[in-house]
Amino acid sequence: MKNFADASFEPEIIEAMTVALDQAIESLPEPVTSSHINQLAEAILRTAKSGVRDAATLERLALLELQITPRD
């Protein structure tokens, strides 16, 4: 996971990020890998750090980013 040491979030934002991650993971088809989860979490952290606070928007953007990320 990338370094987000300088990121700081209010408790309600952390809750929104948690909801977004949980919902995004639930929407993925099996098998869900740790790589998928890490990519979703990074996208959510990056998006929240840019100012997005809505859980549904965080989820949607993370899933879109996962779709367009090239696979190895």
ABEGO torsion letter per residue (X at the ends): XBBAAABBBBAAAAAAAAAAAAAAAAABBOBBBAAAAAAAAAAAAAAAAAGBABAAAAAAAAAAAAAABBBX
